[in-house]
Amino acid sequence: MKAQEALKFLARQGKFTYKVFLITPTNFAKILKQYRGLKKEVGKALEELKIELATEVEGKKIKTQAEFARLAEEAPITKIVAVILRHAVEGKASDIHIEPTKKQLRIRFRLLGELYSSIFLPFKIHPAVVARIKILSNIRIDESRIPQDGRFSTIINDEQIDFRVSTFPTTLGEKVAIRVLDPSVGLKGFEELGLTKRNI
């Protein structure tokens, strides 16, 4: 009971909702390990990005698509996207959702059929992260008003992994959904894809 009260208190303070899931200790340990590793690696890249941006001309703001594309090709943003992709593959996630919220950029992985928030990034890097994924997927960077689809492949842990990408316009900016097509995982069941018998 005390644990439930603590959860309700944290939800009120943080102004978020929560769900309770029944998972095995093994899966819990896997999710916790993945979150800690992802947060640490992305944190290092964000520090590099802060230092890099501090060298820009004071008062100059990045506004154009060309400037976002330039930033997307630089090391910190490239590293952030690469780390997100690698952790998704290593954690056996079937999908990655990159979603802008009012104050942050939310990264969610679909694990065992459920979407879990994996990490929150500064909102200001949202355009550069989206631009990097568009560049990889050969999607138009200068188009953000309509949905777009693309795909790309990369080598992760000596395996070629395919990613199918979809972008969608929202009131807060573009949302990106990435399907992870890992050949080592094999065919997924309906529940792993987030479907239940009611959906079929």
MILO-399424 format. One line per field, with one value per atom (N, C-alpha, C): atom name; x, y, z. Coordinates in Angstrom, 1 decimal, always signed. Atoms other than C-alpha are relative to their C-alpha. Layout:
% MILO-399424
a	(CA  ...)
xx	(X  ...)
yy	(Y  ...)
zz	(Z  ...)
//
This chain:
% MILO-399424
a	(N  CA  C  N  CA  C  N  CA  C  N  CA  C  N  CA  C  N  CA  C  N  CA  C  N  CA  C  N  CA  C  N  CA  C  N  CA  C  N  CA  C  N  CA  C  N  CA  C  N  CA  C  N  CA  C  N  CA  C  N  CA  C  N  CA  C  N  CA  C  N  CA  C  N  CA  C  N  CA  C  N  CA  C  N  CA  C  N  CA  C  N  CA  C  N  CA  C  N  CA  C  N  CA  C  N  CA  C  N  CA  C  N  CA  C  N  CA  C  N  CA  C  N  CA  C  N  CA  C  N  CA  C  N  CA  C  N  CA  C  N  CA  C  N  CA  C  N  CA  C  N  CA  C  N  CA  C  N  CA  C  N  CA  C  N  CA  C  N  CA  C  N  CA  C  N  CA  C  N  CA  C  N  CA  C  N  CA  C  N  CA  C  N  CA  C  N  CA  C  N  CA  C  N  CA  C  N  CA  C  N  CA  C  N  CA  C  N  CA  C  N  CA  C  N  CA  C  N  CA  C  N  CA  C  N  CA  C  N  CA  C  N  CA  C  N  CA  C  N  CA  C  N  CA  C  N  CA  C  N  CA  C  N  CA  C  N  CA  C  N  CA  C  N  CA  C  N  CA  C  N  CA  C  N  CA  C  N  CA  C  N  CA  C  N  CA  C  N  CA  C  N  CA  C  N  CA  C  N  CA  C  N  CA  C  N  CA  C  N  CA  C  N  CA  C  N  CA  C  N  CA  C  N  CA  C  N  CA  C  N  CA  C  N  CA  C  N  CA  C  N  CA  C  N  CA  C  N  CA  C  N  CA  C  N  CA  C  N  CA  C  N  CA  C  N  CA  C  N  CA  C  N  CA  C  N  CA  C  N  CA  C  N  CA  C  N  CA  C  N  CA  C  N  CA  C  N  CA  C  N  CA  C  N  CA  C  N  CA  C  N  CA  C  N  CA  C  N  CA  C  N  CA  C  N  CA  C  N  CA  C  N  CA  C  N  CA  C  N  CA  C  N  CA  C  N  CA  C  N  CA  C  N  CA  C  N  CA  C  N  CA  C  N  CA  C  N  CA  C  N  CA  C  N  CA  C  N  CA  C  N  CA  C  N  CA  C  N  CA  C  N  CA  C  N  CA  C  N  CA  C  N  CA  C  N  CA  C  N  CA  C  N  CA  C  N  CA  C  N  CA  C  N  CA  C  N  CA  C  N  CA  C  N  CA  C  N  CA  C  N  CA  C  N  CA  C  N  CA  C  N  CA  C  N  CA  C  N  CA  C  N  CA  C  N  CA  C  N  CA  C  N  CA  C  N  CA  C  N  CA  C  N  CA  C  N  CA  C  N  CA  C  N  CA  C  N  CA  C  N  CA  C  N  CA  C  N  CA  C  N  CA  C  N  CA  C  N  CA  C  N  CA  C  N  CA  C  N  CA  C  N  CA  C  N  CA  C  N  CA  C  N  CA  C  N  CA  C  N  CA  C  N  CA  C  N  CA  C  N  CA  C  N  CA  C  N  CA  C  N  CA  C  N  CA  C  N  CA  C  N  CA  C  N  CA  C  N  CA  C)
xx	(+0.8  +0.0  +0.9  -0.8  +2.8  +0.7  -0.6  +4.4  -1.0  +1.1  +1.1  -0.1  +0.2  +0.8  +1.2  -1.2  +4.4  -0.1  +0.1  +3.7  -1.0  +1.1  +0.5  +0.6  -0.6  +2.5  +1.0  -1.0  +5.3  -0.7  +0.8  +2.7  -0.6  +0.6  +1.0  +1.1  -1.1  +4.3  +0.6  -0.6  +5.6  -1.0  +1.1  +2.2  +0.1  +0.0  +2.4  -0.9  +0.8  +0.3  +0.9  -0.8  +1.7  -0.9  +0.7  +0.7  +0.8  -0.7  +1.5  +0.0  -0.2  +2.9  +0.6  -0.6  +3.6  +1.1  -1.1  +7.0  +0.9  -0.9  +9.7  +1.1  -1.2  +12.7  +1.1  -1.0  +14.9  -0.3  +0.4  +13.0  +0.2  -0.2  +13.1  +1.5  -1.4  +16.8  +0.6  -0.5  +17.3  -0.4  +0.4  +15.2  +0.8  -0.8  +17.0  +1.4  -1.4  +20.4  +0.1  +0.0  +19.5  -0.2  +0.3  +18.1  +1.3  -1.1  +21.2  +1.1  -1.0  +23.6  -0.3  +0.4  +21.6  +0.2  -0.1  +21.4  +1.4  -1.4  +25.1  +0.7  -0.6  +26.2  -0.5  +0.6  +23.7  +0.5  -0.4  +24.7  +1.4  -1.3  +28.3  +0.0  +0.1  +27.3  -0.6  +0.6  +25.1  +1.0  -1.1  +28.1  +0.9  -0.8  +30.1  -0.7  +0.8  +27.2  +0.0  +0.0  +27.1  +1.3  -1.3  +30.8  +0.1  -0.1  +30.5  -0.9  +0.9  +27.5  +0.6  -0.6  +29.4  +1.0  -1.0  +32.0  -0.7  +0.7  +29.3  +0.0  +0.1  +29.0  -1.1  +1.0  +27.3  -1.2  +1.2  +23.7  -0.6  +0.4  +23.5  -0.9  +0.9  +20.6  -0.1  +0.2  +20.2  -1.5  +1.4  +17.1  -0.3  +0.3  +17.4  +0.2  -0.1  +17.0  +1.5  -1.4  +20.6  +0.9  -0.7  +21.9  -0.3  +0.4  +20.0  +0.7  -0.7  +21.4  +1.5  -1.4  +24.9  +0.2  -0.1  +24.4  -0.3  +0.3  +22.9  +1.1  -1.2  +26.1  +1.2  -1.1  +28.3  +0.0  -0.2  +29.7  -1.0  +0.9  +27.5  -1.4  +1.3  +24.2  +0.0  -0.1  +25.4  +0.2  -0.2  +26.6  -1.3  +1.3  +23.2  -0.9  +0.9  +21.3  +0.5  -0.7  +23.8  -0.2  +0.2  +23.5  -1.4  +1.4  +19.7  -0.3  +0.2  +19.7  +0.6  -0.6  +22.2  -0.6  +0.7  +20.4  -1.3  +1.2  +17.2  +0.2  -0.3  +18.8  +0.4  -0.5  +20.6  -1.1  +1.1  +17.4  -1.1  +1.1  +15.4  -1.3  +1.1  +13.1  -0.5  +0.6  +10.7  -0.2  +0.3  +10.1  +0.7  -0.5  +11.6  -0.9  +0.8  +9.4  +0.8  -0.7  +11.0  -1.1  +1.2  +8.3  +0.3  -0.2  +8.5  -1.2  +1.1  +6.6  +0.2  +0.0  +6.1  +1.4  -1.3  +9.5  +1.2  -1.1  +11.5  -0.3  +0.1  +12.2  +0.0  +0.2  +10.9  +0.4  -0.4  +12.5  -0.7  +0.7  +10.4  +0.3  -0.3  +11.2  -1.2  +1.0  +8.6  +0.7  -0.6  +9.6  -1.2  +1.0  +7.4  -1.4  +1.3  +4.5  -0.4  +0.4  +4.5  +1.1  -0.9  +6.0  +0.5  -0.6  +8.4  +0.9  -0.9  +10.0  +1.4  -1.4  +13.7  +0.9  -0.7  +15.1  -0.6  +0.5  +14.2  +1.2  -1.1  +16.5  -0.5  +0.3  +16.6  -0.8  +0.9  +13.8  +0.8  -0.7  +16.3  +0.7  -0.7  +18.0  -0.9  +1.0  +14.8  +0.2  -0.1  +15.2  +1.3  -1.2  +18.8  -0.1  +0.2  +17.9  -0.8  +0.9  +15.1  +0.7  -0.7  +17.3  +1.0  -1.0  +20.0  -0.7  +0.7  +17.4  -0.5  +0.5  +16.0  +1.2  -1.1  +19.5  +0.4  -0.3  +20.1  -1.0  +1.1  +16.7  -0.3  +0.2  +17.1  -1.4  +1.2  +14.0  +0.2  -0.2  +13.5  +0.1  -0.2  +14.8  -0.9  +0.7  +13.0  -1.5  +1.5  +9.5  -0.4  +0.4  +7.9  -1.5  +1.5  +4.2  -0.8  +0.7  +3.4  +0.7  -0.7  +4.2  +0.9  -1.0  +7.2  +0.5  -0.6  +8.7  +1.3  -1.4  +12.2  +0.5  -0.7  +14.6  +1.5  -1.4  +18.2  +0.5  -0.6  +20.6  +1.3  -1.3  +23.6  +0.5  -0.6  +26.0  +0.1  +0.0  +25.5  +0.4  -0.6  +27.6  +0.2  -0.4  +28.8  -1.2  +1.2  +25.2  -0.6  +0.7  +23.4  -1.4  +1.4  +20.2  -0.7  +0.8  +17.5  -1.0  +1.0  +15.3  -1.0  +1.1  +12.0  -0.5  +0.3  +11.3  -1.2  +1.2  +8.1  +0.0  +0.1  +7.8  -1.4  +1.4  +4.6  +0.0  +0.1  +3.8  -0.9  +0.8  +2.5  +0.0  +0.0  +1.7  +1.3  -1.3  +5.0  +1.2  -1.1  +7.1  -0.1  +0.1  +7.8  +0.3  -0.2  +7.4  +0.6  -0.6  +9.5  -0.3  +0.2  +8.6  +1.0  -1.0  +11.3  -0.2  +0.1  +10.7  +1.3  -1.3  +13.7  -0.2  +0.1  +14.1  +1.3  -1.2  +16.7  -0.2  +0.2  +17.1  +0.2  -0.3  +18.4  -1.1  +1.1  +15.2  -1.1  +1.0  +13.0  -1.4  +1.3  +9.3  -0.6  +0.6  +7.4  -1.4  +1.3  +4.2  -0.9  +0.9  +1.1  +0.2  -0.2  +1.7  +1.3  -1.3  +5.3  -0.1  +0.2  +4.0  -1.0  +0.9  +1.6  -1.5  +1.4  -1.5  -0.6  +0.7  -4.0  -1.1  +1.1  -6.8  -1.1  +1.1  -9.2  +0.3  -0.4  -7.2  -0.1  -0.1  -7.2  -1.4)
yy	(-1.2  +0.0  +1.3  -1.2  +2.4  +0.2  -0.1  +1.7  +0.7  -0.6  +2.6  +1.5  -1.4  +5.8  +0.8  -0.7  +6.8  +0.2  -0.2  +6.2  +1.1  -1.1  +8.4  +1.3  -1.3  +11.1  +0.5  -0.4  +11.1  +0.4  -0.3  +11.1  +1.4  -1.4  +14.2  +1.1  -1.0  +16.0  +0.2  -0.1  +15.2  +0.2  -0.2  +15.6  -1.0  +1.1  +12.3  -1.1  +1.2  +9.1  -1.2  +1.2  +5.7  -1.3  +1.3  +2.1  -1.1  +1.1  -1.1  -1.2  +1.1  -4.0  -1.2  +1.1  -7.5  -0.6  +0.5  -8.5  -0.9  +0.9  -11.1  +0.8  -0.7  -10.1  +0.1  -0.1  -10.9  +1.1  -1.1  -8.5  +1.4  -1.3  -5.8  +0.3  -0.2  -6.2  +0.5  -0.3  -6.0  +1.5  -1.3  -2.8  +1.0  -0.9  -1.2  +0.2  -0.1  -2.0  +0.8  -0.7  -0.7  +1.5  -1.4  +2.6  +0.7  -0.6  +3.2  +0.2  -0.1  +2.5  +1.1  -1.0  +4.6  +1.4  -1.4  +7.6  +0.4  -0.4  +7.5  +0.4  -0.3  +7.3  +1.3  -1.2  +9.9  +1.3  -1.2  +12.2  +0.5  -0.4  +12.2  +0.7  -0.7  +13.1  +1.4  -1.3  +15.9  +1.0  -0.8  +17.3  +0.5  -0.4  +17.3  +1.0  -1.0  +19.1  +1.3  -1.3  +21.8  +0.8  -0.7  +22.5  +0.5  -0.3  +22.5  +1.2  -1.1  +24.9  +1.3  -1.2  +27.2  +0.7  -0.6  +27.8  +0.8  -0.8  +29.2  +1.5  -1.5  +33.0  +0.3  -0.3  +34.3  +0.7  -0.6  +35.2  -0.5  +0.6  +33.3  -1.2  +1.1  +30.9  -0.8  +0.9  +27.9  +0.0  -0.2  +28.5  -0.8  +0.5  +27.2  -1.6  +1.4  +23.6  -0.4  +0.3  +23.8  -0.1  -0.1  +24.7  -1.3  +1.2  +21.8  -1.2  +1.2  +19.4  +0.0  +0.0  +20.6  -0.5  +0.4  +20.1  -1.5  +1.5  +16.6  -0.8  +0.8  +15.5  +0.1  -0.1  +16.6  -1.1  +1.2  +14.1  -0.2  +0.3  +14.6  -0.5  +0.4  +14.3  -1.4  +1.3  +11.4  -1.1  +0.9  +9.7  -0.3  +0.2  +10.2  -0.9  +0.8  +8.7  -1.5  +1.3  +5.8  -0.8  +0.6  +5.1  -0.5  +0.3  +5.1  -1.3  +1.2  +2.6  -1.2  +1.2  +0.3  -0.5  +0.4  +0.2  -0.7  +0.6  -0.6  -1.4  +1.3  -3.5  -1.0  +0.8  -4.8  -0.4  +0.3  -4.6  -0.8  +0.8  -6.5  +0.8  -0.9  -3.5  -0.2  +0.2  -3.9  +1.4  -1.4  -0.1  +1.0  -1.2  +3.2  +1.2  -1.2  +6.3  +1.2  -1.2  +9.7  +1.1  -0.9  +12.2  +1.3  -1.3  +15.9  +0.2  -0.4  +17.0  +1.5  -1.4  +20.5  +0.5  -0.5  +20.7  -0.9  +0.9  +17.6  -0.9  +1.0  +15.0  -1.3  +1.3  +11.6  -1.1  +1.2  +8.4  -1.2  +1.2  +5.3  -1.3  +1.3  +1.6  -0.9  +1.1  -1.1  -1.3  +1.3  -4.1  -0.9  +1.0  -7.2  +0.6  -0.5  -5.4  +1.3  -1.2  -2.3  +1.1  -1.2  +1.2  +0.5  -0.4  +2.2  +1.3  -1.2  +5.7  -0.4  +0.4  +5.1  +1.1  -1.2  +8.6  +1.2  -1.3  +12.3  +0.8  -0.9  +14.7  +1.4  -1.4  +18.5  +0.2  -0.2  +19.7  +0.7  -0.8  +22.0  -0.9  +0.9  +19.0  -0.8  +0.8  +17.6  +0.2  -0.2  +19.2  -0.7  +0.7  +17.9  -1.5  +1.5  +14.4  -0.5  +0.4  +14.2  +0.2  -0.2  +15.7  -1.2  +1.1  +13.0  -1.3  +1.2  +10.2  +0.1  -0.3  +11.8  -0.2  +0.2  +11.9  -1.4  +1.4  +8.3  -0.7  +0.7  +7.3  +0.6  -0.6  +9.5  +0.6  -0.7  +11.5  +1.5  -1.5  +15.2  +0.7  -0.8  +17.4  +1.2  -1.3  +20.5  -0.2  +0.3  +18.8  -0.5  +0.4  +18.6  +0.0  -0.2  +19.2  -1.3  +1.2  +15.7  -1.2  +1.2  +12.1  -0.4  +0.5  +10.6  -1.4  +1.3  +7.1  -0.2  +0.3  +5.8  -1.2  +1.1  +3.1  +0.1  +0.0  +2.5  -1.3  +1.1  -0.2  +0.4  -0.3  -0.1  -1.3  +1.1  -2.5  +0.3  -0.1  -3.0  -1.3  +1.2  -5.5  -1.1  +0.9  -7.1  -0.6  +0.5  -7.6  +1.1  -1.0  -5.8  +0.1  -0.2  -4.3  +1.0  -0.9  -2.7  +0.7  -0.8  +0.1  +0.6  -0.7  +1.3  +1.2  -1.3  +4.9  +0.7  -0.8  +7.0  +1.3  -1.3  +10.7  +0.5  -0.5  +12.4  +1.4  -1.3  +16.1  +0.0  -0.2  +17.1  +1.5  -1.4  +20.4  +0.5  -0.4  +20.3  -0.3  +0.3  +19.2  -1.5  +1.3  +16.0  -1.2  +1.2  +12.6  -1.1  +1.0  +9.7  -1.4  +1.4  +6.0  -0.9  +0.9  +3.4  -1.4  +1.5  -0.3  -0.6  +0.7  -2.4  -1.4  +1.3  -5.3  -0.8  +0.8  -7.5  -1.4  +1.4  -10.8  -1.1  +1.0  -12.5  -0.2  +0.1  -11.9  -1.0  +0.9  -13.8  +0.6  -0.5  -13.5  +0.3  -0.4  -11.7  -0.5  +0.3  -12.8  +1.3  -1.1  -10.6  +0.9  -0.7  -9.6  +0.9  -0.8  -8.5  +1.2  -1.2  -6.2  +1.0  -0.9  -4.6  -0.3  +0.4  -6.4  -1.0  +1.0  -8.3  -0.7  +0.7  -10.7  +0.9  -1.0  -7.7  +0.7  -0.7  -6.1  -0.8  +0.9  -9.1  -0.3)
zz	(+0.0  +0.0  +0.0  -0.1  +0.9  -1.4  +1.4  -2.6  -0.9  +0.9  -4.3  +0.3  -0.4  -2.3  -0.4  +0.5  -3.2  -1.5  +1.5  -6.9  -0.3  +0.2  -6.7  +0.3  -0.4  -4.9  -1.1  +1.0  -7.5  -1.3  +1.2  -10.3  +0.1  -0.2  -8.8  -0.1  +0.0  -8.3  -1.4  +1.4  -11.8  -1.1  +0.9  -13.4  -1.2  +1.0  -15.2  +0.4  -0.3  -15.4  +0.0  +0.1  -14.8  -0.1  +0.1  -15.5  +0.8  -0.7  -13.5  -0.9  +0.9  -15.5  +0.8  -0.7  -14.3  -1.0  +0.8  -15.6  +0.9  -0.7  -14.7  +0.6  -0.6  -12.5  -1.1  +1.1  -15.6  -0.9  +0.9  -17.8  +0.7  -0.7  -15.1  +0.1  +0.0  -14.7  -1.3  +1.4  -18.5  -0.3  +0.2  -18.7  +0.8  -0.8  -15.8  -0.4  +0.5  -17.1  -1.3  +1.3  -20.6  +0.3  -0.3  -19.1  +0.5  -0.6  -17.0  -1.1  +1.0  -19.9  -1.1  +1.0  -22.4  +0.6  -0.6  -20.0  +0.1  -0.2  -19.3  -1.3  +1.3  -23.0  -0.6  +0.6  -24.2  +0.8  -0.8  -21.3  -0.4  +0.4  -22.4  -1.4  +1.3  -26.0  +0.2  -0.3  -24.6  +0.5  -0.5  -22.7  -1.2  +1.2  -26.0  -0.8  +0.8  -27.7  +0.6  -0.8  -25.0  -0.3  +0.3  -25.5  -1.4  +1.4  -29.2  -0.3  +0.2  -29.2  +0.7  -0.8  -26.7  -0.9  +0.8  -29.4  -1.2  +1.1  -31.8  +0.3  -0.2  -32.2  +1.0  -1.1  -29.1  -0.5  +0.4  -29.7  -1.3  +1.3  -33.0  +0.3  -0.2  -33.1  -1.3  +1.1  -35.4  -0.4  +0.5  -37.5  -1.3  +1.3  -41.0  -0.1  +0.1  -42.2  -0.4  +0.3  -43.6  +1.2  -1.2  -40.2  +0.9  -0.7  -38.6  -0.6  +0.7  -41.2  +0.3  -0.3  -40.5  +1.4  -1.4  -36.7  +0.1  -0.1  -37.4  -0.5  +0.5  -39.2  +0.9  -0.9  -36.3  +1.0  -0.8  -33.9  +1.2  -1.2  -30.7  -0.4  +0.5  -32.6  -0.6  +0.7  -34.7  +1.1  -1.1  -31.5  +0.8  -0.8  -29.7  -0.8  +0.8  -32.6  -0.1  +0.1  -32.9  +1.3  -1.4  -29.1  +0.1  -0.1  -29.3  -0.8  +0.9  -32.2  +0.6  -0.5  -30.6  +1.3  -1.2  -27.2  -0.4  +0.4  -29.0  -0.5  +0.6  -30.9  +1.2  -1.1  -27.8  +1.0  -0.9  -25.7  -0.7  +0.7  -28.4  -0.2  +0.2  -28.9  -1.4  +1.4  -31.9  -0.6  +0.6  -32.3  +0.9  -0.7  -31.3  -0.4  +0.2  -30.9  +0.5  -0.3  -30.9  +0.0  -0.1  -29.7  +0.7  -0.7  -28.9  +1.0  -1.0  -25.7  +0.1  -0.1  -24.5  +0.4  -0.6  -22.7  -0.4  +0.2  -23.7  -1.3  +1.1  -26.4  +0.6  -0.7  -25.3  -1.0  +0.7  -26.5  +0.6  -0.5  -26.1  -0.8  +0.7  -26.9  +0.2  -0.2  -27.5  +0.4  -0.5  -25.4  +0.5  -0.4  -25.0  -0.3  +0.3  -26.7  +0.6  -0.7  -24.5  -0.2  +0.2  -25.0  +1.4  -1.2  -22.3  -0.3  +0.2  -21.9  +0.4  -0.3  -22.1  +0.5  -0.4  -21.8  -0.5  +0.4  -22.1  -0.3  +0.4  -24.0  -0.1  +0.1  -24.2  -1.3  +1.1  -26.5  -1.2  +1.1  -28.4  -1.0  +1.0  -30.0  -0.9  +0.8  -31.5  -1.5  +1.4  -34.9  -0.6  +0.5  -35.2  +0.0  -0.1  -34.1  -1.1  +1.1  -36.6  -1.3  +1.2  -39.3  -0.2  +0.1  -38.6  -0.5  +0.5  -39.0  -1.4  +1.4  -42.2  -0.9  +0.8  -43.6  -0.2  +0.1  -42.8  -0.9  +0.7  -44.3  -1.4  +1.3  -47.4  -0.2  -0.1  -46.4  -0.1  +0.2  -47.3  +1.3  -1.3  -44.5  +0.0  +0.0  -45.7  -0.1  +0.0  -45.6  +1.4  -1.3  -42.2  +0.2  -0.1  -43.0  -0.3  +0.4  -44.3  +0.5  -0.4  -43.3  -1.1  +0.9  -44.9  +0.5  -0.4  -45.0  -0.7  +0.5  -45.5  +0.7  -0.6  -44.5  -0.1  +0.1  -43.8  +0.7  -0.7  -42.7  +0.6  -0.6  -40.4  +0.7  -0.7  -38.7  +1.5  -1.4  -35.0  +0.6  -0.6  -33.0  -1.1  +1.1  -36.3  -0.8  +0.7  -37.6  -0.8  +0.8  -40.4  +0.5  -0.4  -39.0  -0.9  +0.8  -41.1  +0.9  -0.8  -39.8  -1.0  +0.8  -41.3  +0.7  -0.7  -40.6  -0.5  +0.4  -40.6  +0.8  -0.7  -39.7  -0.2  +0.0  -38.8  +0.6  -0.5  -38.3  +1.3  -1.2  -34.8  +0.3  -0.4  -33.2  +0.7  -0.7  -31.3  -0.8  +0.9  -34.2  -0.5  +0.6  -36.1  +1.0  -0.8  -34.4  -1.0  +0.8  -35.7  +0.6  -0.4  -35.5  -0.8  +0.7  -36.3  +0.4  -0.2  -36.7  -0.2  +0.0  -35.9  -0.6  +0.7  -38.3  +0.2  -0.4  -36.6  -0.4  +0.5  -38.4  +1.1  -1.0  -35.3  +1.0  -0.9  -33.4  -0.5  +0.6  -35.9  +0.1  +0.1  -36.3  +1.4  -1.3  -33.4  +0.1  -0.2  -31.9  +0.1  -0.1  -31.8  +1.2  -1.2  -28.2  +0.0  +0.1  -28.9  -0.9  +0.9  -31.7  +0.6  -0.7  -29.2  -0.4  +0.4  -30.5  +1.0  -0.9  -28.4  -0.9  +0.7  -29.4  -0.4  +0.4  -29.4  -1.3  +1.2  -32.2  -1.2  +1.1  -34.4  -0.6)
//
